């Protein structure tokens, strides 16, 4: 009898945890960088070394392209990055000043140029990052932006309205007002 009393609450707790688990998978605090690496003729190049280094922390992530010339680097913390692409027989490519924000999914393609390994190509990242992989939207509101916009009451919760596609509901009408309107 005591086994049944303890098993039921544990079963209910397990069901609650399973019901809430999928909602946690949609939110991540990291970014993903992927792309395609080709040669001067536009053919894919396998086994290219891709190194993504956080400029502020000097932490690097290493990845190699697969047989289709694709690379994917996941779990990158928000920050400024430098991407180095190297393959023997090709010039080294350095992409500098790449800024990754929370939940960014960026694609950066590279075209390797033939040449000695000692030669390198430096590319400066642009300020605009466009997500072309899915329909998700996001906004990063930094400290400088918050200090320069007028906030009514300085409520940080009003900043959610700056995100594209966000719609808020007005507070519900109190029941007492609805009842008076129906009686009149």
Buried (B, 14 or more C-beta within 10 A) or exposed (E): EEEEEEEEEEEEEEEEEEEEEEEEEEEEEEBBBBBBBBBEEEEBBEEBBBBBBBBEEEEEBEBEBEEEBBBBBEEBBBBBBBBBBBBEEBBBBBBBEBBBBBBBBBBBEBBBBEEEEEEBBEBEBEEEBEBEEEEEEEBEEEEEEEEEEEEEEEEEEEBEEEEEEEEEEEEEEEEEEEEEEEEE
